[in-house]
Amino acid sequence: MNIVKLFILFIFILTVNKILLKINYEKIFKKNSSNEIFIINMLLSIIIGYLLYMSFFEIYNLSTNLVK
């Protein structure tokens, strides 16, 4: 089960990363700040992906407790 949970976390992080890559960061940062954009993108994708992961499993646990 742990491998499945890690796989789901990985999928969530990759999905959020794909979505965040479509955002135009040039309005916020300077034109030559690709390192800052990369770091912000990675941190945001990990944080948002982990929050999605935790909420997904919290909803799963609550739904299994309702069925019992």
mmCIF file of the N, C-alpha and C atoms, coordinates in Angstrom:
data_MODEL
# 
_entry.id   MODEL 
# 
loop_
_atom_site.group_PDB 
_atom_site.id 
_atom_site.type_symbol 
_atom_site.label_atom_id 
_atom_site.label_alt_id 
_atom_site.label_comp_id 
_atom_site.label_asym_id 
_atom_site.label_entity_id 
_atom_site.label_seq_id 
_atom_site.pdbx_PDB_ins_code 
_atom_site.Cartn_x 
_atom_site.Cartn_y 
_atom_site.Cartn_z 
_atom_site.occupancy 
_atom_site.B_iso_or_equiv 
_atom_site.pdbx_formal_charge 
_atom_site.auth_seq_id 
_atom_site.auth_comp_id 
_atom_site.auth_asym_id 
_atom_site.auth_atom_id 
_atom_site.pdbx_PDB_model_num 
ATOM 1   N N  . MET A 1 1  ? 0.819   -1.199 0.000   1.00 0.00 ? 1  MET A N  1 
ATOM 2   C CA . MET A 1 1  ? 0.000   0.000  0.000   1.00 0.00 ? 1  MET A CA 1 
ATOM 3   C C  . MET A 1 1  ? 0.860   1.258  0.000   1.00 0.00 ? 1  MET A C  1 
ATOM 4   N N  . ASN A 1 2  ? 2.041   1.194  0.627   1.00 0.00 ? 2  ASN A N  1 
ATOM 5   C CA . ASN A 1 2  ? 2.911   2.370  0.663   1.00 0.00 ? 2  ASN A CA 1 
ATOM 6   C C  . ASN A 1 2  ? 3.408   2.747  -0.727  1.00 0.00 ? 2  ASN A C  1 
ATOM 7   N N  . ILE A 1 3  ? 3.656   1.747  -1.561  1.00 0.00 ? 3  ILE A N  1 
ATOM 8   C CA . ILE A 1 3  ? 4.120   2.031  -2.920  1.00 0.00 ? 3  ILE A CA 1 
ATOM 9   C C  . ILE A 1 3  ? 3.019   2.728  -3.713  1.00 0.00 ? 3  ILE A C  1 
ATOM 10  N N  . VAL A 1 4  ? 1.789   2.305  -3.505  1.00 0.00 ? 4  VAL A N  1 
ATOM 11  C CA . VAL A 1 4  ? 0.661   2.936  -4.192  1.00 0.00 ? 4  VAL A CA 1 
ATOM 12  C C  . VAL A 1 4  ? 0.504   4.382  -3.727  1.00 0.00 ? 4  VAL A C  1 
ATOM 13  N N  . LYS A 1 5  ? 0.650   4.628  -2.424  1.00 0.00 ? 5  LYS A N  1 
ATOM 14  C CA . LYS A 1 5  ? 0.539   5.992  -1.899  1.00 0.00 ? 5  LYS A CA 1 
ATOM 15  C C  . LYS A 1 5  ? 1.649   6.880  -2.451  1.00 0.00 ? 5  LYS A C  1 
ATOM 16  N N  . LEU A 1 6  ? 2.861   6.373  -2.523  1.00 0.00 ? 6  LEU A N  1 
ATOM 17  C CA . LEU A 1 6  ? 3.966   7.153  -3.083  1.00 0.00 ? 6  LEU A CA 1 
ATOM 18  C C  . LEU A 1 6  ? 3.753   7.429  -4.567  1.00 0.00 ? 6  LEU A C  1 
ATOM 19  N N  . PHE A 1 7  ? 3.206   6.455  -5.271  1.00 0.00 ? 7  PHE A N  1 
ATOM 20  C CA . PHE A 1 7  ? 2.918   6.649  -6.689  1.00 0.00 ? 7  PHE A CA 1 
ATOM 21  C C  . PHE A 1 7  ? 1.852   7.727  -6.889  1.00 0.00 ? 7  PHE A C  1 
ATOM 22  N N  . ILE A 1 8  ? 0.824   7.706  -6.052  1.00 0.00 ? 8  ILE A N  1 
ATOM 23  C CA . ILE A 1 8  ? -0.222  8.730  -6.146  1.00 0.00 ? 8  ILE A CA 1 
ATOM 24  C C  . ILE A 1 8  ? 0.344   10.102 -5.829  1.00 0.00 ? 8  ILE A C  1 
ATOM 25  N N  . LEU A 1 9  ? 1.206   10.200 -4.814  1.00 0.00 ? 9  LEU A N  1 
ATOM 26  C CA . LEU A 1 9  ? 1.851   11.472 -4.486  1.00 0.00 ? 9  LEU A CA 1 
ATOM 27  C C  . LEU A 1 9  ? 2.691   11.965 -5.656  1.00 0.00 ? 9  LEU A C  1 
ATOM 28  N N  . PHE A 1 10 ? 3.431   11.068 -6.281  1.00 0.00 ? 10 PHE A N  1 
ATOM 29  C CA . PHE A 1 10 ? 4.257   11.417 -7.437  1.00 0.00 ? 10 PHE A CA 1 
ATOM 30  C C  . PHE A 1 10 ? 3.400   11.929 -8.595  1.00 0.00 ? 10 PHE A C  1 
ATOM 31  N N  . ILE A 1 11 ? 2.280   11.271 -8.845  1.00 0.00 ? 11 ILE A N  1 
ATOM 32  C CA . ILE A 1 11 ? 1.374   11.693 -9.918  1.00 0.00 ? 11 ILE A CA 1 
ATOM 33  C C  . ILE A 1 11 ? 0.788   13.068 -9.622  1.00 0.00 ? 11 ILE A C  1 
ATOM 34  N N  . PHE A 1 12 ? 0.409   13.309 -8.366  1.00 0.00 ? 12 PHE A N  1 
ATOM 35  C CA . PHE A 1 12 ? -0.131  14.627 -8.002  1.00 0.00 ? 12 PHE A CA 1 
ATOM 36  C C  . PHE A 1 12 ? 0.910   15.716 -8.198  1.00 0.00 ? 12 PHE A C  1 
ATOM 37  N N  . ILE A 1 13 ? 2.140   15.464 -7.783  1.00 0.00 ? 13 ILE A N  1 
ATOM 38  C CA . ILE A 1 13 ? 3.200   16.469 -7.928  1.00 0.00 ? 13 ILE A CA 1 
ATOM 39  C C  . ILE A 1 13 ? 3.487   16.738 -9.400  1.00 0.00 ? 13 ILE A C  1 
ATOM 40  N N  . LEU A 1 14 ? 3.535   15.695 -10.217 1.00 0.00 ? 14 LEU A N  1 
ATOM 41  C CA . LEU A 1 14 ? 3.763   15.897 -11.653 1.00 0.00 ? 14 LEU A CA 1 
ATOM 42  C C  . LEU A 1 14 ? 2.624   16.667 -12.315 1.00 0.00 ? 14 LEU A C  1 
ATOM 43  N N  . THR A 1 15 ? 1.403   16.381 -11.911 1.00 0.00 ? 15 THR A N  1 
ATOM 44  C CA . THR A 1 15 ? 0.256   17.083 -12.484 1.00 0.00 ? 15 THR A CA 1 
ATOM 45  C C  . THR A 1 15 ? 0.277   18.563 -12.131 1.00 0.00 ? 15 THR A C  1 
ATOM 46  N N  . VAL A 1 16 ? 0.548   18.861 -10.868 1.00 0.00 ? 16 VAL A N  1 
ATOM 47  C CA . VAL A 1 16 ? 0.612   20.264 -10.443 1.00 0.00 ? 16 VAL A CA 1 
ATOM 48  C C  . VAL A 1 16 ? 1.774   20.967 -11.137 1.00 0.00 ? 16 VAL A C  1 
ATOM 49  N N  . ASN A 1 17 ? 2.894   20.274 -11.302 1.00 0.00 ? 17 ASN A N  1 
ATOM 50  C CA . ASN A 1 17 ? 4.048   20.860 -11.981 1.00 0.00 ? 17 ASN A CA 1 
ATOM 51  C C  . ASN A 1 17 ? 3.699   21.203 -13.427 1.00 0.00 ? 17 ASN A C  1 
ATOM 52  N N  . LYS A 1 18 ? 2.983   20.315 -14.114 1.00 0.00 ? 18 LYS A N  1 
ATOM 53  C CA . LYS A 1 18 ? 2.560   20.584 -15.490 1.00 0.00 ? 18 LYS A CA 1 
ATOM 54  C C  . LYS A 1 18 ? 1.674   21.818 -15.565 1.00 0.00 ? 18 LYS A C  1 
ATOM 55  N N  . ILE A 1 19 ? 0.758   21.947 -14.591 1.00 0.00 ? 19 ILE A N  1 
ATOM 56  C CA . ILE A 1 19 ? -0.147  23.097 -14.578 1.00 0.00 ? 19 ILE A CA 1 
ATOM 57  C C  . ILE A 1 19 ? 0.620   24.377 -14.282 1.00 0.00 ? 19 ILE A C  1 
ATOM 58  N N  . LEU A 1 20 ? 1.567   24.321 -13.347 1.00 0.00 ? 20 LEU A N  1 
ATOM 59  C CA . LEU A 1 20 ? 2.321   25.516 -12.976 1.00 0.00 ? 20 LEU A CA 1 
ATOM 60  C C  . LEU A 1 20 ? 3.268   25.973 -14.081 1.00 0.00 ? 20 LEU A C  1 
ATOM 61  N N  . LEU A 1 21 ? 3.690   25.066 -14.955 1.00 0.00 ? 21 LEU A N  1 
ATOM 62  C CA . LEU A 1 21 ? 4.571   25.459 -16.052 1.00 0.00 ? 21 LEU A CA 1 
ATOM 63  C C  . LEU A 1 21 ? 3.857   26.342 -17.074 1.00 0.00 ? 21 LEU A C  1 
ATOM 64  N N  . LYS A 1 22 ? 2.533   26.256 -17.110 1.00 0.00 ? 22 LYS A N  1 
ATOM 65  C CA . LYS A 1 22 ? 1.774   27.056 -18.070 1.00 0.00 ? 22 LYS A CA 1 
ATOM 66  C C  . LYS A 1 22 ? 1.574   28.495 -17.610 1.00 0.00 ? 22 LYS A C  1 
ATOM 67  N N  . ILE A 1 23 ? 1.883   28.778 -16.337 1.00 0.00 ? 23 ILE A N  1 
ATOM 68  C CA . ILE A 1 23 ? 1.712   30.138 -15.812 1.00 0.00 ? 23 ILE A CA 1 
ATOM 69  C C  . ILE A 1 23 ? 2.843   31.016 -16.329 1.00 0.00 ? 23 ILE A C  1 
ATOM 70  N N  . ASN A 1 24 ? 2.514   32.238 -16.705 1.00 0.00 ? 24 ASN A N  1 
ATOM 71  C CA . ASN A 1 24 ? 3.507   33.194 -17.182 1.00 0.00 ? 24 ASN A CA 1 
ATOM 72  C C  . ASN A 1 24 ? 4.079   33.948 -15.980 1.00 0.00 ? 24 ASN A C  1 
ATOM 73  N N  . TYR A 1 25 ? 5.314   33.624 -15.609 1.00 0.00 ? 25 TYR A N  1 
ATOM 74  C CA . TYR A 1 25 ? 5.954   34.236 -14.449 1.00 0.00 ? 25 TYR A CA 1 
ATOM 75  C C  . TYR A 1 25 ? 6.691   35.527 -14.793 1.00 0.00 ? 25 TYR A C  1 
ATOM 76  N N  . GLU A 1 26 ? 6.755   35.887 -16.060 1.00 0.00 ? 26 GLU A N  1 
ATOM 77  C CA . GLU A 1 26 ? 7.510   37.083 -16.452 1.00 0.00 ? 26 GLU A CA 1 
ATOM 78  C C  . GLU A 1 26 ? 6.869   38.366 -15.936 1.00 0.00 ? 26 GLU A C  1 
ATOM 79  N N  . LYS A 1 27 ? 5.593   38.329 -15.613 1.00 0.00 ? 27 LYS A N  1 
ATOM 80  C CA . LYS A 1 27 ? 4.947   39.511 -15.048 1.00 0.00 ? 27 LYS A CA 1 
ATOM 81  C C  . LYS A 1 27 ? 5.385   39.733 -13.603 1.00 0.00 ? 27 LYS A C  1 
ATOM 82  N N  . ILE A 1 28 ? 5.771   38.675 -12.920 1.00 0.00 ? 28 ILE A N  1 
ATOM 83  C CA . ILE A 1 28 ? 6.162   38.765 -11.512 1.00 0.00 ? 28 ILE A CA 1 
ATOM 84  C C  . ILE A 1 28 ? 7.667   38.954 -11.375 1.00 0.00 ? 28 ILE A C  1 
ATOM 85  N N  . PHE A 1 29 ? 8.451   38.188 -12.144 1.00 0.00 ? 29 PHE A N  1 
ATOM 86  C CA . PHE A 1 29 ? 9.903   38.213 -12.032 1.00 0.00 ? 29 PHE A CA 1 
ATOM 87  C C  . PHE A 1 29 ? 10.525  38.930 -13.227 1.00 0.00 ? 29 PHE A C  1 
ATOM 88  N N  . LYS A 1 30 ? 11.818  39.183 -13.119 1.00 0.00 ? 30 LYS A N  1 
ATOM 89  C CA . LYS A 1 30 ? 12.548  39.782 -14.235 1.00 0.00 ? 30 LYS A CA 1 
ATOM 90  C C  . LYS A 1 30 ? 12.722  38.744 -15.337 1.00 0.00 ? 30 LYS A C  1 
ATOM 91  N N  . LYS A 1 31 ? 13.174  39.186 -16.493 1.00 0.00 ? 31 LYS A N  1 
ATOM 92  C CA . LYS A 1 31 ? 13.288  38.273 -17.632 1.00 0.00 ? 31 LYS A CA 1 
ATOM 93  C C  . LYS A 1 31 ? 14.387  37.231 -17.444 1.00 0.00 ? 31 LYS A C  1 
ATOM 94  N N  . ASN A 1 32 ? 15.470  37.559 -16.761 1.00 0.00 ? 32 ASN A N  1 
ATOM 95  C CA . ASN A 1 32 ? 16.594  36.633 -16.631 1.00 0.00 ? 32 ASN A CA 1 
ATOM 96  C C  . ASN A 1 32 ? 16.607  35.899 -15.295 1.00 0.00 ? 32 ASN A C  1 
ATOM 97  N N  . SER A 1 33 ? 15.472  35.664 -14.721 1.00 0.00 ? 33 SER A N  1 
ATOM 98  C CA . SER A 1 33 ? 15.419  35.005 -13.415 1.00 0.00 ? 33 SER A CA 1 
ATOM 99  C C  . SER A 1 33 ? 14.865  33.593 -13.543 1.00 0.00 ? 33 SER A C  1 
ATOM 100 N N  . SER A 1 34 ? 15.451  32.800 -14.416 1.00 0.00 ? 34 SER A N  1 
ATOM 101 C CA . SER A 1 34 ? 14.943  31.446 -14.639 1.00 0.00 ? 34 SER A CA 1 
ATOM 102 C C  . SER A 1 34 ? 15.200  30.534 -13.447 1.00 0.00 ? 34 SER A C  1 
ATOM 103 N N  . ASN A 1 35 ? 16.297  30.750 -12.706 1.00 0.00 ? 35 ASN A N  1 
ATOM 104 C CA . ASN A 1 35 ? 16.557  29.920 -11.522 1.00 0.00 ? 35 ASN A CA 1 
ATOM 105 C C  . ASN A 1 35 ? 15.500  30.141 -10.451 1.00 0.00 ? 35 ASN A C  1 
ATOM 106 N N  . GLU A 1 36 ? 15.130  31.401 -10.226 1.00 0.00 ? 36 GLU A N  1 
ATOM 107 C CA . GLU A 1 36 ? 14.110  31.689 -9.224  1.00 0.00 ? 36 GLU A CA 1 
ATOM 108 C C  . GLU A 1 36 ? 12.762  31.097 -9.627  1.00 0.00 ? 36 GLU A C  1 
ATOM 109 N N  . ILE A 1 37 ? 12.451  31.196 -10.907 1.00 0.00 ? 37 ILE A N  1 
ATOM 110 C CA . ILE A 1 37 ? 11.193  30.634 -11.398 1.00 0.00 ? 37 ILE A CA 1 
ATOM 111 C C  . ILE A 1 37 ? 11.196  29.118 -11.234 1.00 0.00 ? 37 ILE A C  1 
ATOM 112 N N  . PHE A 1 38 ? 12.316  28.470 -11.515 1.00 0.00 ? 38 PHE A N  1 
ATOM 113 C CA . PHE A 1 38 ? 12.423  27.017 -11.373 1.00 0.00 ? 38 PHE A CA 1 
ATOM 114 C C  . PHE A 1 38 ? 12.235  26.602 -9.920  1.00 0.00 ? 38 PHE A C  1 
ATOM 115 N N  . ILE A 1 39 ? 12.887  27.309 -9.000  1.00 0.00 ? 39 ILE A N  1 
ATOM 116 C CA . ILE A 1 39 ? 12.790  26.961 -7.577  1.00 0.00 ? 39 ILE A CA 1 
ATOM 117 C C  . ILE A 1 39 ? 11.366  27.184 -7.066  1.00 0.00 ? 39 ILE A C  1 
ATOM 118 N N  . ILE A 1 40 ? 10.766  28.313 -7.437  1.00 0.00 ? 40 ILE A N  1 
ATOM 119 C CA . ILE A 1 40 ? 9.384   28.600 -7.005  1.00 0.00 ? 40 ILE A CA 1 
ATOM 120 C C  . ILE A 1 40 ? 8.429   27.558 -7.581  1.00 0.00 ? 40 ILE A C  1 
ATOM 121 N N  . ASN A 1 41 ? 8.636   27.187 -8.829  1.00 0.00 ? 41 ASN A N  1 
ATOM 122 C CA . ASN A 1 41 ? 7.781   26.195 -9.470  1.00 0.00 ? 41 ASN A CA 1 
ATOM 123 C C  . ASN A 1 41 ? 7.894   24.844 -8.770  1.00 0.00 ? 41 ASN A C  1 
ATOM 124 N N  . MET A 1 42 ? 9.104   24.424 -8.450  1.00 0.00 ? 42 MET A N  1 
ATOM 125 C CA . MET A 1 42 ? 9.295   23.142 -7.773  1.00 0.00 ? 42 MET A CA 1 
ATOM 126 C C  . MET A 1 42 ? 8.690   23.153 -6.371  1.00 0.00 ? 42 MET A C  1 
ATOM 127 N N  . LEU A 1 43 ? 8.936   24.220 -5.619  1.00 0.00 ? 43 LEU A N  1 
ATOM 128 C CA . LEU A 1 43 ? 8.395   24.296 -4.258  1.00 0.00 ? 43 LEU A CA 1 
ATOM 129 C C  . LEU A 1 43 ? 6.867   24.318 -4.262  1.00 0.00 ? 43 LEU A C  1 
ATOM 130 N N  . LEU A 1 44 ? 6.294   25.119 -5.145  1.00 0.00 ? 44 LEU A N  1 
ATOM 131 C CA . LEU A 1 44 ? 4.835   25.174 -5.212  1.00 0.00 ? 44 LEU A CA 1 
ATOM 132 C C  . LEU A 1 44 ? 4.232   23.846 -5.650  1.00 0.00 ? 44 LEU A C  1 
ATOM 133 N N  . SER A 1 45 ? 4.874   23.164 -6.588  1.00 0.00 ? 45 SER A N  1 
ATOM 134 C CA . SER A 1 45 ? 4.324   21.890 -7.048  1.00 0.00 ? 45 SER A CA 1 
ATOM 135 C C  . SER A 1 45 ? 4.405   20.831 -5.958  1.00 0.00 ? 45 SER A C  1 
ATOM 136 N N  . ILE A 1 46 ? 5.480   20.837 -5.165  1.00 0.00 ? 46 ILE A N  1 
ATOM 137 C CA . ILE A 1 46 ? 5.584   19.875 -4.065  1.00 0.00 ? 46 ILE A CA 1 
ATOM 138 C C  . ILE A 1 46 ? 4.551   20.181 -2.985  1.00 0.00 ? 46 ILE A C  1 
ATOM 139 N N  . ILE A 1 47 ? 4.410   21.454 -2.627  1.00 0.00 ? 47 ILE A N  1 
ATOM 140 C CA . ILE A 1 47 ? 3.467   21.827 -1.571  1.00 0.00 ? 47 ILE A CA 1 
ATOM 141 C C  . ILE A 1 47 ? 2.021   21.554 -1.992  1.00 0.00 ? 47 ILE A C  1 
ATOM 142 N N  . ILE A 1 48 ? 1.649   22.006 -3.177  1.00 0.00 ? 48 ILE A N  1 
ATOM 143 C CA . ILE A 1 48 ? 0.268   21.811 -3.633  1.00 0.00 ? 48 ILE A CA 1 
ATOM 144 C C  . ILE A 1 48 ? -0.012  20.331 -3.887  1.00 0.00 ? 48 ILE A C  1 
ATOM 145 N N  . GLY A 1 49 ? 0.956   19.605 -4.450  1.00 0.00 ? 49 GLY A N  1 
ATOM 146 C CA . GLY A 1 49 ? 0.785   18.170 -4.669  1.00 0.00 ? 49 GLY A CA 1 
ATOM 147 C C  . GLY A 1 49 ? 0.607   17.409 -3.374  1.00 0.00 ? 49 GLY A C  1 
ATOM 148 N N  . TYR A 1 50 ? 1.371   17.789 -2.340  1.00 0.00 ? 50 TYR A N  1 
ATOM 149 C CA . TYR A 1 50 ? 1.242   17.126 -1.040  1.00 0.00 ? 50 TYR A CA 1 
ATOM 150 C C  . TYR A 1 50 ? -0.104  17.445 -0.399  1.00 0.00 ? 50 TYR A C  1 
ATOM 151 N N  . LEU A 1 51 ? -0.566  18.685 -0.536  1.00 0.00 ? 51 LEU A N  1 
ATOM 152 C CA . LEU A 1 51 ? -1.879  19.036 0.007   1.00 0.00 ? 51 LEU A CA 1 
ATOM 153 C C  . LEU A 1 51 ? -2.997  18.267 -0.701  1.00 0.00 ? 51 LEU A C  1 
ATOM 154 N N  . LEU A 1 52 ? -2.891  18.115 -2.014  1.00 0.00 ? 52 LEU A N  1 
ATOM 155 C CA . LEU A 1 52 ? -3.869  17.305 -2.746  1.00 0.00 ? 52 LEU A CA 1 
ATOM 156 C C  . LEU A 1 52 ? -3.830  15.850 -2.296  1.00 0.00 ? 52 LEU A C  1 
ATOM 157 N N  . TYR A 1 53 ? -2.629  15.336 -2.090  1.00 0.00 ? 53 TYR A N  1 
ATOM 158 C CA . TYR A 1 53 ? -2.435  13.961 -1.631  1.00 0.00 ? 53 TYR A CA 1 
ATOM 159 C C  . TYR A 1 53 ? -3.082  13.751 -0.264  1.00 0.00 ? 53 TYR A C  1 
ATOM 160 N N  . MET A 1 54 ? -2.824  14.676 0.667   1.00 0.00 ? 54 MET A N  1 
ATOM 161 C CA . MET A 1 54 ? -3.385  14.548 2.009   1.00 0.00 ? 54 MET A CA 1 
ATOM 162 C C  . MET A 1 54 ? -4.913  14.670 1.979   1.00 0.00 ? 54 MET A C  1 
ATOM 163 N N  . SER A 1 55 ? -5.430  15.577 1.183   1.00 0.00 ? 55 SER A N  1 
ATOM 164 C CA . SER A 1 55 ? -6.884  15.726 1.113   1.00 0.00 ? 55 SER A CA 1 
ATOM 165 C C  . SER A 1 55 ? -7.527  14.513 0.440   1.00 0.00 ? 55 SER A C  1 
ATOM 166 N N  . PHE A 1 56 ? -6.863  13.949 -0.559  1.00 0.00 ? 56 PHE A N  1 
ATOM 167 C CA . PHE A 1 56 ? -7.376  12.752 -1.227  1.00 0.00 ? 56 PHE A CA 1 
ATOM 168 C C  . PHE A 1 56 ? -7.502  11.595 -0.247  1.00 0.00 ? 56 PHE A C  1 
ATOM 169 N N  . PHE A 1 57 ? -6.458  11.350 0.546   1.00 0.00 ? 57 PHE A N  1 
ATOM 170 C CA . PHE A 1 57 ? -6.511  10.232 1.481   1.00 0.00 ? 57 PHE A CA 1 
ATOM 171 C C  . PHE A 1 57 ? -7.387  10.532 2.691   1.00 0.00 ? 57 PHE A C  1 
ATOM 172 N N  . GLU A 1 58 ? -7.546  11.788 3.049   1.00 0.00 ? 58 GLU A N  1 
ATOM 173 C CA . GLU A 1 58 ? -8.482  12.129 4.123   1.00 0.00 ? 58 GLU A CA 1 
ATOM 174 C C  . GLU A 1 58 ? -9.915  11.862 3.679   1.00 0.00 ? 58 GLU A C  1 
ATOM 175 N N  . ILE A 1 59 ? -10.245 12.240 2.453   1.00 0.00 ? 59 ILE A N  1 
ATOM 176 C CA . ILE A 1 59 ? -11.583 11.952 1.918   1.00 0.00 ? 59 ILE A CA 1 
ATOM 177 C C  . ILE A 1 59 ? -11.791 10.449 1.798   1.00 0.00 ? 59 ILE A C  1 
ATOM 178 N N  . TYR A 1 60 ? -10.759 9.725  1.397   1.00 0.00 ? 60 TYR A N  1 
ATOM 179 C CA . TYR A 1 60 ? -10.854 8.262  1.297   1.00 0.00 ? 60 TYR A CA 1 
ATOM 180 C C  . TYR A 1 60 ? -11.107 7.643  2.666   1.00 0.00 ? 60 TYR A C  1 
ATOM 181 N N  . ASN A 1 61 ? -10.367 8.087  3.687   1.00 0.00 ? 61 ASN A N  1 
ATOM 182 C CA . ASN A 1 61 ? -10.556 7.543  5.034   1.00 0.00 ? 61 ASN A CA 1 
ATOM 183 C C  . ASN A 1 61 ? -11.936 7.884  5.583   1.00 0.00 ? 61 ASN A C  1 
ATOM 184 N N  . LEU A 1 62 ? -12.394 9.101  5.345   1.00 0.00 ? 62 LEU A N  1 
ATOM 185 C CA . LEU A 1 62 ? -13.726 9.472  5.820   1.00 0.00 ? 62 LEU A CA 1 
ATOM 186 C C  . LEU A 1 62 ? -14.818 8.675  5.118   1.00 0.00 ? 62 LEU A C  1 
ATOM 187 N N  . SER A 1 63 ? -14.639 8.423  3.836   1.00 0.00 ? 63 SER A N  1 
ATOM 188 C CA . SER A 1 63 ? -15.659 7.669  3.111   1.00 0.00 ? 63 SER A CA 1 
ATOM 189 C C  . SER A 1 63 ? -15.672 6.200  3.522   1.00 0.00 ? 63 SER A C  1 
ATOM 190 N N  . THR A 1 64 ? -14.512 5.631  3.843   1.00 0.00 ? 64 THR A N  1 
ATOM 191 C CA . THR A 1 64 ? -14.504 4.242  4.302   1.00 0.00 ? 64 THR A CA 1 
ATOM 192 C C  . THR A 1 64 ? -15.078 4.128  5.705   1.00 0.00 ? 64 THR A C  1 
ATOM 193 N N  . ASN A 1 65 ? -14.923 5.172  6.520   1.00 0.00 ? 65 ASN A N  1 
ATOM 194 C CA . ASN A 1 65 ? -15.514 5.137  7.860   1.00 0.00 ? 65 ASN A CA 1 
ATOM 195 C C  . ASN A 1 65 ? -17.027 5.295  7.809   1.00 0.00 ? 65 ASN A C  1 
ATOM 196 N N  . LEU A 1 66 ? -17.549 5.987  6.811   1.00 0.00 ? 66 LEU A N  1 
ATOM 197 C CA . LEU A 1 66 ? -18.994 6.136  6.683   1.00 0.00 ? 66 LEU A CA 1 
ATOM 198 C C  . LEU A 1 66 ? -19.660 4.830  6.280   1.00 0.00 ? 66 LEU A C  1 
ATOM 199 N N  . VAL A 1 67 ? -18.957 4.018  5.509   1.00 0.00 ? 67 VAL A N  1 
ATOM 200 C CA . VAL A 1 67 ? -19.528 2.768  5.015   1.00 0.00 ? 67 VAL A CA 1 
ATOM 201 C C  . VAL A 1 67 ? -19.634 1.740  6.138   1.00 0.00 ? 67 VAL A C  1 
ATOM 202 N N  . LYS A 1 68 ? -18.702 1.775  7.088   1.00 0.00 ? 68 LYS A N  1 
ATOM 203 C CA . LYS A 1 68 ? -18.698 0.777  8.172   1.00 0.00 ? 68 LYS A CA 1 
ATOM 204 C C  . LYS A 1 68 ? -19.860 0.897  9.050   1.00 0.00 ? 68 LYS A C  1 
# 
